Amino acid sequence: KEADAAKGFILDGFPRTVAQAEALTKLLADEKMKLDAVVELKVDEKALMARIENRAKETVAAGGTVRADDNPESFKIRLDAYREQTAPVSAYYAGIGELKTVDGMAPIDEVTKAINGALAG
């Protein structure tokens, strides 16, 4: 209902559980609103792990400080939590026809174009 969201809004990282997705669906229905799309970026887990490891090395090489959670062990914990809690959200939205999947491993300009296309309908 905020003025800055009059033409729409993007929720990044929410919902993270099916219960949250169901609550959001109900809230939007109560407000006579609906989602235009739920965009899922599909990525290769091994490639993500390599990126995490490389980012840490590059940060150290540049004289920076690596975040405490920017390591393979923390990534594995986050990935396990994703698989258990968040991945089922994709199935929920696929089941109601709102899921749009984008290849997150494609070049950035292609990912951007695919996301824009998914949001445009």
Biopython code that builds the backbone (N, CA, C, O; Angstrom):
import numpy as np
from Bio.PDB.StructureBuilder import StructureBuilder

atoms = [
    (1, "LYS", "N", (0.810, -1.203, 0.000)),
    (1, "LYS", "CA", (0.000, 0.000, 0.000)),
    (1, "LYS", "C", (0.851, 1.265, 0.000)),
    (1, "LYS", "O", (0.319, 2.372, -0.075)),
    (2, "GLU", "N", (2.156, 1.106, 0.082)),
    (2, "GLU", "CA", (3.058, 2.257, 0.073)),
    (2, "GLU", "C", (3.147, 2.836, -1.335)),
    (2, "GLU", "O", (3.057, 2.105, -2.322)),
    (3, "ALA", "N", (3.324, 4.139, -1.420)),
    (3, "ALA", "CA", (3.373, 4.817, -2.718)),
    (3, "ALA", "C", (4.498, 4.296, -3.601)),
    (3, "ALA", "O", (4.333, 4.173, -4.815)),
    (4, "ASP", "N", (5.644, 3.989, -2.992)),
    (4, "ASP", "CA", (6.777, 3.538, -3.800)),
    (4, "ASP", "C", (6.598, 2.125, -4.347)),
    (4, "ASP", "O", (7.396, 1.670, -5.166)),
    (5, "ALA", "N", (5.562, 1.437, -3.900)),
    (5, "ALA", "CA", (5.286, 0.091, -4.399)),
    (5, "ALA", "C", (4.013, 0.042, -5.238)),
    (5, "ALA", "O", (3.503, -1.036, -5.540)),
    (6, "ALA", "N", (3.504, 1.213, -5.613)),
    (6, "ALA", "CA", (2.239, 1.277, -6.345)),
    (6, "ALA", "C", (2.285, 0.531, -7.673)),
    (6, "ALA", "O", (1.279, -0.035, -8.101)),
    (7, "LYS", "N", (3.444, 0.524, -8.325)),
    (7, "LYS", "CA", (3.568, -0.153, -9.619)),
    (7, "LYS", "C", (4.139, -1.559, -9.482)),
    (7, "LYS", "O", (4.358, -2.245, -10.480)),
    (8, "GLY", "N", (4.377, -1.980, -8.261)),
    (8, "GLY", "CA", (4.896, -3.321, -8.027)),
    (8, "GLY", "C", (6.098, -3.315, -7.104)),
    (8, "GLY", "O", (6.620, -2.262, -6.737)),
    (9, "PHE", "N", (6.519, -4.499, -6.742)),
    (9, "PHE", "CA", (7.635, -4.639, -5.818)),
    (9, "PHE", "C", (8.283, -5.999, -6.024)),
    (9, "PHE", "O", (7.686, -6.911, -6.597)),
    (10, "ILE", "N", (9.508, -6.115, -5.550)),
    (10, "ILE", "CA", (10.255, -7.364, -5.633)),
    (10, "ILE", "C", (10.613, -7.790, -4.220)),
    (10, "ILE", "O", (11.126, -6.999, -3.429)),
    (11, "LEU", "N", (10.339, -9.040, -3.916)),
    (11, "LEU", "CA", (10.752, -9.628, -2.647)),
    (11, "LEU", "C", (11.976, -10.487, -2.930)),
    (11, "LEU", "O", (11.885, -11.458, -3.681)),
    (12, "ASP", "N", (13.097, -10.155, -2.353)),
    (12, "ASP", "CA", (14.343, -10.885, -2.570)),
    (12, "ASP", "C", (14.661, -11.699, -1.322)),
    (12, "ASP", "O", (14.887, -11.142, -0.247)),
    (13, "GLY", "N", (14.677, -13.022, -1.472)),
    (13, "GLY", "CA", (14.993, -13.875, -0.338)),
    (13, "GLY", "C", (13.800, -14.197, 0.543)),
    (13, "GLY", "O", (13.965, -14.741, 1.634)),
    (14, "PHE", "N", (12.621, -13.873, 0.090)),
    (14, "PHE", "CA", (11.395, -14.180, 0.830)),
    (14, "PHE", "C", (10.339, -14.591, -0.167)),
    (14, "PHE", "O", (10.220, -13.969, -1.222)),
    (15, "PRO", "N", (9.588, -15.594, 0.125)),
    (15, "PRO", "CA", (9.575, -16.441, 1.316)),
    (15, "PRO", "C", (10.668, -17.507, 1.282)),
    (15, "PRO", "O", (11.138, -17.899, 0.214)),
    (16, "ARG", "N", (11.059, -17.962, 2.454)),
    (16, "ARG", "CA", (12.097, -18.987, 2.560)),
    (16, "ARG", "C", (11.549, -20.353, 2.953)),
    (16, "ARG", "O", (12.270, -21.349, 2.896)),
    (17, "THR", "N", (10.296, -20.407, 3.346)),
    (17, "THR", "CA", (9.676, -21.690, 3.699)),
    (17, "THR", "C", (8.308, -21.783, 3.030)),
    (17, "THR", "O", (7.733, -20.775, 2.621)),
    (18, "VAL", "N", (7.801, -22.999, 2.926)),
    (18, "VAL", "CA", (6.468, -23.187, 2.340)),
    (18, "VAL", "C", (5.419, -22.490, 3.202)),
    (18, "VAL", "O", (4.473, -21.911, 2.670)),
    (19, "ALA", "N", (5.571, -22.537, 4.516)),
    (19, "ALA", "CA", (4.609, -21.863, 5.396)),
    (19, "ALA", "C", (4.580, -20.362, 5.103)),
    (19, "ALA", "O", (3.508, -19.756, 5.074)),
    (20, "GLN", "N", (5.738, -19.770, 4.888)),
    (20, "GLN", "CA", (5.787, -18.348, 4.545)),
    (20, "GLN", "C", (5.157, -18.096, 3.182)),
    (20, "GLN", "O", (4.465, -17.096, 2.993)),
    (21, "ALA", "N", (5.390, -18.995, 2.232)),
    (21, "ALA", "CA", (4.803, -18.852, 0.892)),
    (21, "ALA", "C", (3.282, -18.921, 0.968)),
    (21, "ALA", "O", (2.583, -18.135, 0.328)),
    (22, "GLU", "N", (2.782, -19.856, 1.747)),
    (22, "GLU", "CA", (1.329, -19.981, 1.903)),
    (22, "GLU", "C", (0.747, -18.737, 2.566)),
    (22, "GLU", "O", (-0.311, -18.253, 2.163)),
    (23, "ALA", "N", (1.432, -18.222, 3.577)),
    (23, "ALA", "CA", (0.962, -17.011, 4.256)),
    (23, "ALA", "C", (0.979, -15.813, 3.303)),
    (23, "ALA", "O", (0.068, -14.986, 3.326)),
    (24, "LEU", "N", (2.010, -15.723, 2.473)),
    (24, "LEU", "CA", (2.087, -14.635, 1.495)),
    (24, "LEU", "C", (0.955, -14.742, 0.481)),
    (24, "LEU", "O", (0.332, -13.737, 0.140)),
    (25, "THR", "N", (0.687, -15.944, 0.000)),
    (25, "THR", "CA", (-0.406, -16.151, -0.954)),
    (25, "THR", "C", (-1.729, -15.693, -0.350)),
    (25, "THR", "O", (-2.522, -15.027, -1.015)),
    (26, "LYS", "N", (-1.967, -16.049, 0.907)),
    (26, "LYS", "CA", (-3.204, -15.651, 1.585)),
    (26, "LYS", "C", (-3.264, -14.137, 1.773)),
    (26, "LYS", "O", (-4.298, -13.518, 1.524)),
    (27, "LEU", "N", (-2.161, -13.547, 2.210)),
    (27, "LEU", "CA", (-2.119, -12.101, 2.413)),
    (27, "LEU", "C", (-2.406, -11.359, 1.116)),
    (27, "LEU", "O", (-3.189, -10.409, 1.098)),
    (28, "LEU", "N", (-1.777, -11.789, 0.040)),
    (28, "LEU", "CA", (-2.004, -11.135, -1.250)),
    (28, "LEU", "C", (-3.451, -11.304, -1.709)),
    (28, "LEU", "O", (-4.053, -10.367, -2.232)),
    (29, "ALA", "N", (-4.003, -12.491, -1.514)),
    (29, "ALA", "CA", (-5.404, -12.725, -1.890)),
    (29, "ALA", "C", (-6.332, -11.820, -1.080)),
    (29, "ALA", "O", (-7.282, -11.253, -1.620)),
    (30, "ASP", "N", (-6.052, -11.690, 0.213)),
    (30, "ASP", "CA", (-6.860, -10.817, 1.068)),
    (30, "ASP", "C", (-6.802, -9.364, 0.595)),
    (30, "ASP", "O", (-7.762, -8.610, 0.755)),
    (31, "GLU", "N", (-5.664, -8.981, 0.012)),
    (31, "GLU", "CA", (-5.476, -7.615, -0.484)),
    (31, "GLU", "C", (-5.866, -7.482, -1.955)),
    (31, "GLU", "O", (-5.662, -6.434, -2.567)),
    (32, "LYS", "N", (-6.431, -8.555, -2.517)),
    (32, "LYS", "CA", (-6.831, -8.594, -3.933)),
    (32, "LYS", "C", (-5.623, -8.341, -4.852)),
    (32, "LYS", "O", (-5.710, -7.627, -5.851)),
    (33, "MET", "N", (-4.501, -8.955, -4.471)),
    (33, "MET", "CA", (-3.267, -8.848, -5.247)),
    (33, "MET", "C", (-2.795, -10.257, -5.589)),
    (33, "MET", "O", (-3.256, -11.240, -5.009)),
    (34, "LYS", "N", (-1.868, -10.337, -6.542)),
    (34, "LYS", "CA", (-1.266, -11.624, -6.857)),
    (34, "LYS", "C", (0.165, -11.407, -7.311)),
    (34, "LYS", "O", (0.563, -10.306, -7.693)),
    (35, "LEU", "N", (0.911, -12.471, -7.260)),
    (35, "LEU", "CA", (2.288, -12.404, -7.745)),
    (35, "LEU", "C", (2.290, -12.438, -9.262)),
    (35, "LEU", "O", (1.505, -13.162, -9.873)),
    (36, "ASP", "N", (3.165, -11.662, -9.863)),
    (36, "ASP", "CA", (3.355, -11.753, -11.310)),
    (36, "ASP", "C", (4.250, -12.939, -11.637)),
    (36, "ASP", "O", (4.048, -13.621, -12.642)),
    (37, "ALA", "N", (5.231, -13.177, -10.791)),
    (37, "ALA", "CA", (6.154, -14.285, -11.027)),
    (37, "ALA", "C", (6.988, -14.541, -9.781)),
    (37, "ALA", "O", (7.215, -13.653, -8.959)),
    (38, "VAL", "N", (7.427, -15.768, -9.673)),
    (38, "VAL", "CA", (8.434, -16.156, -8.691)),
    (38, "VAL", "C", (9.615, -16.629, -9.519)),
    (38, "VAL", "O", (9.504, -17.592, -10.278)),
    (39, "VAL", "N", (10.740, -15.954, -9.375)),
    (39, "VAL", "CA", (11.911, -16.265, -10.191)),
    (39, "VAL", "C", (12.898, -17.081, -9.362)),
    (39, "VAL", "O", (13.309, -16.681, -8.273)),
    (40, "GLU", "N", (13.261, -18.225, -9.907)),
    (40, "GLU", "CA", (14.243, -19.101, -9.274)),
    (40, "GLU", "C", (15.491, -19.129, -10.148)),
    (40, "GLU", "O", (15.413, -19.420, -11.342)),
    (41, "LEU", "N", (16.632, -18.828, -9.556)),
    (41, "LEU", "CA", (17.895, -18.924, -10.279)),
    (41, "LEU", "C", (18.480, -20.310, -10.037)),
    (41, "LEU", "O", (18.820, -20.656, -8.905)),
    (42, "LYS", "N", (18.594, -21.091, -11.087)),
    (42, "LYS", "CA", (19.183, -22.429, -10.994)),
    (42, "LYS", "C", (20.687, -22.303, -11.153)),
    (42, "LYS", "O", (21.170, -21.718, -12.123)),
    (43, "VAL", "N", (21.418, -22.850, -10.208)),
    (43, "VAL", "CA", (22.876, -22.774, -10.254)),
    (43, "VAL", "C", (23.485, -24.127, -9.903)),
    (43, "VAL", "O", (22.849, -24.961, -9.258)),
    (44, "ASP", "N", (24.708, -24.327, -10.333)),
    (44, "ASP", "CA", (25.449, -25.547, -10.042)),
    (44, "ASP", "C", (26.140, -25.382, -8.685)),
    (44, "ASP", "O", (26.912, -24.445, -8.482)),
    (45, "GLU", "N", (25.853, -26.297, -7.767)),
    (45, "GLU", "CA", (26.390, -26.172, -6.414)),
    (45, "GLU", "C", (27.915, -26.227, -6.387)),
    (45, "GLU", "O", (28.543, -25.506, -5.612)),
    (46, "LYS", "N", (28.510, -27.066, -7.213)),
    (46, "LYS", "CA", (29.977, -27.154, -7.240)),
    (46, "LYS", "C", (30.588, -25.846, -7.737)),
    (46, "LYS", "O", (31.626, -25.410, -7.240)),
    (47, "ALA", "N", (29.941, -25.229, -8.714)),
    (47, "ALA", "CA", (30.434, -23.950, -9.217)),
    (47, "ALA", "C", (30.316, -22.872, -8.142)),
    (47, "ALA", "O", (31.192, -22.017, -8.020)),
    (48, "LEU", "N", (29.236, -22.911, -7.367)),
    (48, "LEU", "CA", (29.086, -21.950, -6.278)),
    (48, "LEU", "C", (30.190, -22.123, -5.244)),
    (48, "LEU", "O", (30.755, -21.144, -4.756)),
    (49, "MET", "N", (30.493, -23.371, -4.913)),
    (49, "MET", "CA", (31.552, -23.650, -3.946)),
    (49, "MET", "C", (32.881, -23.098, -4.461)),
    (49, "MET", "O", (33.640, -22.493, -3.703)),
    (50, "ALA", "N", (33.160, -23.304, -5.736)),
    (50, "ALA", "CA", (34.404, -22.793, -6.318)),
    (50, "ALA", "C", (34.442, -21.267, -6.253)),
    (50, "ALA", "O", (35.495, -20.682, -6.002)),
    (51, "ARG", "N", (33.300, -20.624, -6.478)),
    (51, "ARG", "CA", (33.244, -19.157, -6.409)),
    (51, "ARG", "C", (33.541, -18.666, -4.997)),
    (51, "ARG", "O", (34.268, -17.690, -4.806)),
    (52, "ILE", "N", (32.969, -19.355, -4.011)),
    (52, "ILE", "CA", (33.199, -18.979, -2.608)),
    (52, "ILE", "C", (34.688, -19.070, -2.284)),
    (52, "ILE", "O", (35.271, -18.151, -1.709)),
    (53, "GLU", "N", (35.288, -20.188, -2.662)),
    (53, "GLU", "CA", (36.707, -20.391, -2.374)),
    (53, "GLU", "C", (37.560, -19.349, -3.094)),
    (53, "GLU", "O", (38.501, -18.805, -2.516)),
    (54, "ASN", "N", (37.234, -19.075, -4.341)),
    (54, "ASN", "CA", (37.997, -18.104, -5.124)),
    (54, "ASN", "C", (37.828, -16.692, -4.572)),
    (54, "ASN", "O", (38.788, -15.923, -4.512)),
    (55, "ARG", "N", (36.607, -16.355, -4.172)),
    (55, "ARG", "CA", (36.355, -15.019, -3.628)),
    (55, "ARG", "C", (37.193, -14.788, -2.370)),
    (55, "ARG", "O", (37.748, -13.707, -2.177)),
    (56, "ALA", "N", (37.280, -15.806, -1.521)),
    (56, "ALA", "CA", (38.076, -15.678, -0.302)),
    (56, "ALA", "C", (39.549, -15.470, -0.641)),
    (56, "ALA", "O", (40.215, -14.626, -0.041)),
    (57, "LYS", "N", (40.053, -16.235, -1.598)),
    (57, "LYS", "CA", (41.461, -16.090, -2.000)),
    (57, "LYS", "C", (41.720, -14.704, -2.579)),
    (57, "LYS", "O", (42.730, -14.077, -2.260)),
    (58, "GLU", "N", (40.815, -14.224, -3.426)),
    (58, "GLU", "CA", (40.986, -12.903, -4.036)),
    (58, "GLU", "C", (40.927, -11.792, -2.988)),
    (58, "GLU", "O", (41.657, -10.805, -3.077)),
    (59, "THR", "N", (40.061, -11.958, -2.007)),
    (59, "THR", "CA", (39.941, -10.958, -0.947)),
    (59, "THR", "C", (41.237, -10.873, -0.153)),
    (59, "THR", "O", (41.729, -9.779, 0.126)),
    (60, "VAL", "N", (41.791, -12.028, 0.210)),
    (60, "VAL", "CA", (43.050, -12.065, 0.955)),
    (60, "VAL", "C", (44.180, -11.472, 0.115)),
    (60, "VAL", "O", (44.987, -10.688, 0.615)),
    (61, "ALA", "N", (44.233, -11.851, -1.160)),
    (61, "ALA", "CA", (45.288, -11.347, -2.051)),
    (61, "ALA", "C", (45.225, -9.831, -2.198)),
    (61, "ALA", "O", (46.251, -9.178, -2.385)),
    (62, "ALA", "N", (44.023, -9.276, -2.114)),
    (62, "ALA", "CA", (43.853, -7.828, -2.241)),
    (62, "ALA", "C", (44.046, -7.110, -0.907)),
    (62, "ALA", "O", (43.903, -5.890, -0.822)),
    (63, "GLY", "N", (44.374, -7.883, 0.140)),
    (63, "GLY", "CA", (44.599, -7.284, 1.450)),
    (63, "GLY", "C", (43.335, -7.056, 2.246)),
    (63, "GLY", "O", (43.348, -6.363, 3.264)),
    (64, "GLY", "N", (42.243, -7.640, 1.785)),
    (64, "GLY", "CA", (40.969, -7.474, 2.477)),
    (64, "GLY", "C", (40.754, -8.515, 3.552)),
    (64, "GLY", "O", (41.577, -9.409, 3.749)),
    (65, "THR", "N", (39.645, -8.389, 4.238)),
    (65, "THR", "CA", (39.272, -9.330, 5.284)),
    (65, "THR", "C", (38.135, -10.201, 4.777)),
    (65, "THR", "O", (37.128, -9.700, 4.278)),
    (66, "VAL", "N", (38.304, -11.493, 4.909)),
    (66, "VAL", "CA", (37.282, -12.448, 4.478)),
    (66, "VAL", "C", (36.194, -12.509, 5.540)),
    (66, "VAL", "O", (36.482, -12.600, 6.733)),
    (67, "ARG", "N", (34.945, -12.457, 5.098)),
    (67, "ARG", "CA", (33.823, -12.581, 6.036)),
    (67, "ARG", "C", (33.927, -13.908, 6.779)),
    (67, "ARG", "O", (34.391, -14.900, 6.217)),
    (68, "ALA", "N", (33.507, -13.930, 8.012)),
    (68, "ALA", "CA", (33.591, -15.144, 8.826)),
    (68, "ALA", "C", (32.795, -16.291, 8.225)),
    (68, "ALA", "O", (33.158, -17.455, 8.395)),
    (69, "ASP", "N", (31.707, -15.972, 7.522)),
    (69, "ASP", "CA", (30.868, -17.033, 6.950)),
    (69, "ASP", "C", (31.177, -17.293, 5.480)),
    (69, "ASP", "O", (30.433, -18.006, 4.807)),
    (70, "ASP", "N", (32.257, -16.724, 4.982)),
    (70, "ASP", "CA", (32.615, -16.885, 3.571)),
    (70, "ASP", "C", (33.664, -17.990, 3.429)),
    (70, "ASP", "O", (34.815, -17.745, 3.070)),
    (71, "ASN", "N", (33.223, -19.209, 3.722)),
    (71, "ASN", "CA", (34.117, -20.356, 3.651)),
    (71, "ASN", "C", (33.308, -21.595, 3.290)),
    (71, "ASN", "O", (32.085, -21.594, 3.423)),
    (72, "PRO", "N", (33.973, -22.647, 2.837)),
    (72, "PRO", "CA", (33.246, -23.848, 2.397)),
    (72, "PRO", "C", (32.353, -24.468, 3.468)),
    (72, "PRO", "O", (31.262, -24.945, 3.154)),
    (73, "GLU", "N", (32.792, -24.470, 4.717)),
    (73, "GLU", "CA", (31.989, -25.085, 5.778)),
    (73, "GLU", "C", (30.679, -24.326, 5.993)),
    (73, "GLU", "O", (29.612, -24.932, 6.093)),
    (74, "SER", "N", (30.769, -23.011, 6.061)),
    (74, "SER", "CA", (29.555, -22.199, 6.228)),
    (74, "SER", "C", (28.644, -22.325, 5.018)),
    (74, "SER", "O", (27.422, -22.374, 5.153)),
    (75, "PHE", "N", (29.246, -22.377, 3.832)),
    (75, "PHE", "CA", (28.455, -22.534, 2.614)),
    (75, "PHE", "C", (27.679, -23.845, 2.646)),
    (75, "PHE", "O", (26.504, -23.879, 2.280)),
    (76, "LYS", "N", (28.326, -24.922, 3.083)),
    (76, "LYS", "CA", (27.646, -26.221, 3.159)),
    (76, "LYS", "C", (26.473, -26.166, 4.126)),
    (76, "LYS", "O", (25.420, -26.747, 3.858)),
    (77, "ILE", "N", (26.643, -25.478, 5.239)),
    (77, "ILE", "CA", (25.550, -25.337, 6.211)),
    (77, "ILE", "C", (24.393, -24.560, 5.586)),
    (77, "ILE", "O", (23.233, -24.951, 5.719)),
    (78, "ARG", "N", (24.715, -23.453, 4.900)),
    (78, "ARG", "CA", (23.658, -22.661, 4.244)),
    (78, "ARG", "C", (22.971, -23.467, 3.148)),
    (78, "ARG", "O", (21.756, -23.373, 2.968)),
    (79, "LEU", "N", (23.752, -24.258, 2.419)),
    (79, "LEU", "CA", (23.193, -25.074, 1.344)),
    (79, "LEU", "C", (22.267, -26.154, 1.900)),
    (79, "LEU", "O", (21.211, -26.422, 1.327)),
    (80, "ASP", "N", (22.657, -26.770, 3.008)),
    (80, "ASP", "CA", (21.790, -27.769, 3.643)),
    (80, "ASP", "C", (20.481, -27.133, 4.107)),
    (80, "ASP", "O", (19.410, -27.715, 3.938)),
    (81, "ALA", "N", (20.571, -25.944, 4.690)),
    (81, "ALA", "CA", (19.359, -25.237, 5.126)),
    (81, "ALA", "C", (18.483, -24.899, 3.930)),
    (81, "ALA", "O", (17.258, -25.000, 4.002)),
    (82, "TYR", "N", (19.110, -24.496, 2.827)),
    (82, "TYR", "CA", (18.357, -24.202, 1.607)),
    (82, "TYR", "C", (17.616, -25.445, 1.133)),
    (82, "TYR", "O", (16.418, -25.389, 0.852)),
    (83, "ARG", "N", (18.319, -26.556, 1.046)),
    (83, "ARG", "CA", (17.693, -27.795, 0.554)),
    (83, "ARG", "C", (16.512, -28.206, 1.425)),
    (83, "ARG", "O", (15.480, -28.648, 0.918)),
    (84, "GLU", "N", (16.668, -28.059, 2.727)),
    (84, "GLU", "CA", (15.630, -28.506, 3.656)),
    (84, "GLU", "C", (14.437, -27.561, 3.712)),
    (84, "GLU", "O", (13.290, -28.007, 3.705)),
    (85, "GLN", "N", (14.701, -26.265, 3.767)),
    (85, "GLN", "CA", (13.630, -25.302, 4.006)),
    (85, "GLN", "C", (13.173, -24.545, 2.768)),
    (85, "GLN", "O", (11.973, -24.361, 2.563)),
    (86, "THR", "N", (14.106, -24.109, 1.949)),
    (86, "THR", "CA", (13.763, -23.192, 0.868)),
    (86, "THR", "C", (13.456, -23.885, -0.450)),
    (86, "THR", "O", (12.556, -23.452, -1.169)),
    (87, "ALA", "N", (14.172, -24.939, -0.784)),
    (87, "ALA", "CA", (13.927, -25.625, -2.062)),
    (87, "ALA", "C", (12.466, -26.051, -2.227)),
    (87, "ALA", "O", (11.941, -25.950, -3.335)),
    (88, "PRO", "N", (11.787, -26.521, -1.175)),
    (88, "PRO", "CA", (10.376, -26.884, -1.346)),
    (88, "PRO", "C", (9.472, -25.716, -1.762)),
    (88, "PRO", "O", (8.376, -25.937, -2.277)),
    (89, "VAL", "N", (9.920, -24.491, -1.544)),
    (89, "VAL", "CA", (9.142, -23.322, -1.959)),
    (89, "VAL", "C", (8.996, -23.311, -3.480)),
    (89, "VAL", "O", (7.956, -22.907, -4.002)),
    (90, "SER", "N", (10.029, -23.750, -4.188)),
    (90, "SER", "CA", (9.956, -23.817, -5.654)),
    (90, "SER", "C", (8.843, -24.753, -6.091)),
    (90, "SER", "O", (8.074, -24.432, -6.996)),
    (91, "ALA", "N", (8.759, -25.902, -5.452)),
    (91, "ALA", "CA", (7.702, -26.863, -5.790)),
    (91, "ALA", "C", (6.323, -26.271, -5.502)),
    (91, "ALA", "O", (5.383, -26.487, -6.268)),
    (92, "TYR", "N", (6.200, -25.535, -4.415)),
    (92, "TYR", "CA", (4.931, -24.890, -4.077)),
    (92, "TYR", "C", (4.506, -23.936, -5.192)),
    (92, "TYR", "O", (3.369, -23.992, -5.661)),
    (93, "TYR", "N", (5.420, -23.060, -5.614)),
    (93, "TYR", "CA", (5.074, -22.083, -6.647)),
    (93, "TYR", "C", (4.923, -22.729, -8.019)),
    (93, "TYR", "O", (4.122, -22.264, -8.830)),
    (94, "ALA", "N", (5.668, -23.776, -8.290)),
    (94, "ALA", "CA", (5.477, -24.507, -9.550)),
    (94, "ALA", "C", (4.077, -25.111, -9.570)),
    (94, "ALA", "O", (3.411, -25.119, -10.606)),
    (95, "GLY", "N", (3.641, -25.611, -8.432)),
    (95, "GLY", "CA", (2.326, -26.233, -8.328)),
    (95, "GLY", "C", (1.175, -25.283, -8.572)),
    (95, "GLY", "O", (0.097, -25.704, -8.993)),
    (96, "ILE", "N", (1.393, -23.998, -8.312)),
    (96, "ILE", "CA", (0.323, -23.026, -8.566)),
    (96, "ILE", "C", (0.621, -22.183, -9.808)),
    (96, "ILE", "O", (-0.036, -21.173, -10.057)),
    (97, "GLY", "N", (1.615, -22.613, -10.577)),
    (97, "GLY", "CA", (1.883, -22.007, -11.880)),
    (97, "GLY", "C", (2.579, -20.663, -11.877)),
    (97, "GLY", "O", (2.492, -19.929, -12.862)),
    (98, "GLU", "N", (3.260, -20.321, -10.809)),
    (98, "GLU", "CA", (3.894, -19.007, -10.734)),
    (98, "GLU", "C", (5.419, -19.044, -10.833)),
    (98, "GLU", "O", (6.055, -17.991, -10.864)),
    (99, "LEU", "N", (6.012, -20.233, -10.884)),
    (99, "LEU", "CA", (7.471, -20.339, -10.876)),
    (99, "LEU", "C", (8.059, -20.145, -12.264)),
    (99, "LEU", "O", (7.624, -20.772, -13.229)),
    (100, "LYS", "N", (9.045, -19.275, -12.352)),
    (100, "LYS", "CA", (9.826, -19.059, -13.574)),
    (100, "LYS", "C", (11.270, -19.389, -13.217)),
    (100, "LYS", "O", (11.836, -18.801, -12.295)),
    (101, "THR", "N", (11.864, -20.328, -13.946)),
    (101, "THR", "CA", (13.233, -20.742, -13.658)),
    (101, "THR", "C", (14.194, -20.110, -14.650)),
    (101, "THR", "O", (13.961, -20.124, -15.859)),
    (102, "VAL", "N", (15.280, -19.554, -14.122)),
    (102, "VAL", "CA", (16.304, -18.892, -14.925)),
    (102, "VAL", "C", (17.636, -19.590, -14.668)),
    (102, "VAL", "O", (17.962, -19.927, -13.530)),
    (103, "ASP", "N", (18.396, -19.802, -15.732)),
    (103, "ASP", "CA", (19.722, -20.406, -15.618)),
    (103, "ASP", "C", (20.681, -19.382, -15.024)),
    (103, "ASP", "O", (21.148, -18.481, -15.721)),
    (104, "GLY", "N", (20.968, -19.522, -13.752)),
    (104, "GLY", "CA", (21.845, -18.592, -13.067)),
    (104, "GLY", "C", (23.315, -18.766, -13.399)),
    (104, "GLY", "O", (24.147, -17.983, -12.942)),
    (105, "MET", "N", (23.649, -19.781, -14.190)),
    (105, "MET", "CA", (25.038, -20.014, -14.583)),
    (105, "MET", "C", (25.367, -19.341, -15.916)),
    (105, "MET", "O", (26.523, -19.326, -16.339)),
    (106, "ALA", "N", (24.368, -18.794, -16.565)),
    (106, "ALA", "CA", (24.582, -18.104, -17.842)),
    (106, "ALA", "C", (25.331, -16.792, -17.588)),
    (106, "ALA", "O", (25.417, -16.341, -16.446)),
    (107, "PRO", "N", (25.865, -16.185, -18.634)),
    (107, "PRO", "CA", (26.500, -14.870, -18.467)),
    (107, "PRO", "C", (25.513, -13.859, -17.869)),
    (107, "PRO", "O", (24.304, -13.949, -18.080)),
    (108, "ILE", "N", (26.052, -12.911, -17.129)),
    (108, "ILE", "CA", (25.224, -11.958, -16.391)),
    (108, "ILE", "C", (24.194, -11.266, -17.272)),
    (108, "ILE", "O", (23.045, -11.109, -16.860)),
    (109, "ASP", "N", (24.578, -10.847, -18.481)),
    (109, "ASP", "CA", (23.614, -10.150, -19.337)),
    (109, "ASP", "C", (22.468, -11.064, -19.743)),
    (109, "ASP", "O", (21.334, -10.605, -19.880)),
    (110, "GLU", "N", (22.745, -12.351, -19.937)),
    (110, "GLU", "CA", (21.680, -13.300, -20.279)),
    (110, "GLU", "C", (20.772, -13.565, -19.082)),
    (110, "GLU", "O", (19.557, -13.685, -19.238)),
    (111, "VAL", "N", (21.355, -13.656, -17.893)),
    (111, "VAL", "CA", (20.554, -13.852, -16.682)),
    (111, "VAL", "C", (19.641, -12.648, -16.477)),
    (111, "VAL", "O", (18.457, -12.803, -16.179)),
    (112, "THR", "N", (20.190, -11.462, -16.637)),
    (112, "THR", "CA", (19.400, -10.235, -16.488)),
    (112, "THR", "C", (18.239, -10.209, -17.475)),
    (112, "THR", "O", (17.109, -9.893, -17.105)),
    (113, "LYS", "N", (18.518, -10.540, -18.718)),
    (113, "LYS", "CA", (17.477, -10.557, -19.751)),
    (113, "LYS", "C", (16.396, -11.587, -19.409)),
    (113, "LYS", "O", (15.207, -11.314, -19.570)),
    (114, "ALA", "N", (16.804, -12.761, -18.941)),
    (114, "ALA", "CA", (15.841, -13.808, -18.589)),
    (114, "ALA", "C", (14.983, -13.400, -17.393)),
    (114, "ALA", "O", (13.781, -13.666, -17.371)),
    (115, "ILE", "N", (15.592, -12.760, -16.406)),
    (115, "ILE", "CA", (14.826, -12.291, -15.247)),
    (115, "ILE", "C", (13.827, -11.225, -15.681)),
    (115, "ILE", "O", (12.659, -11.274, -15.297)),
    (116, "ASN", "N", (14.277, -10.271, -16.471)),
    (116, "ASN", "CA", (13.367, -9.228, -16.960)),
    (116, "ASN", "C", (12.215, -9.839, -17.748)),
    (116, "ASN", "O", (11.071, -9.406, -17.615)),
    (117, "GLY", "N", (12.513, -10.845, -18.569)),
    (117, "GLY", "CA", (11.468, -11.527, -19.327)),
    (117, "GLY", "C", (10.481, -12.238, -18.423)),
    (117, "GLY", "O", (9.274, -12.198, -18.660)),
    (118, "ALA", "N", (10.990, -12.888, -17.387)),
    (118, "ALA", "CA", (10.116, -13.588, -16.443)),
    (118, "ALA", "C", (9.205, -12.611, -15.714)),
    (118, "ALA", "O", (8.032, -12.903, -15.483)),
    (119, "LEU", "N", (9.736, -11.467, -15.357)),
    (119, "LEU", "CA", (8.936, -10.470, -14.642)),
    (119, "LEU", "C", (7.936, -9.770, -15.550)),
    (119, "LEU", "O", (6.885, -9.318, -15.095)),
    (120, "ALA", "N", (8.265, -9.681, -16.835)),
    (120, "ALA", "CA", (7.365, -9.028, -17.790)),
    (120, "ALA", "C", (6.191, -9.917, -18.167)),
    (120, "ALA", "O", (5.192, -9.449, -18.713)),
    (121, "GLY", "N", (6.321, -11.201, -17.872)),
    (121, "GLY", "CA", (5.222, -12.118, -18.182)),
    (121, "GLY", "C", (5.512, -12.862, -19.377)),
    (121, "GLY", "O", (4.704, -13.687, -19.801)),
]
sb = StructureBuilder()
sb.init_structure("model")
sb.init_model(0)
sb.init_chain("A")
sb.init_seg("    ")
for serial, (resi, resn, name, xyz) in enumerate(atoms, 1):
    if name == "N":
        sb.init_residue(resn, " ", resi, " ")
    sb.init_atom(name, np.array(xyz, "f"), 0.0, 1.0, " ", f" {name:<3s}", serial, name[0])
structure = sb.get_structure()
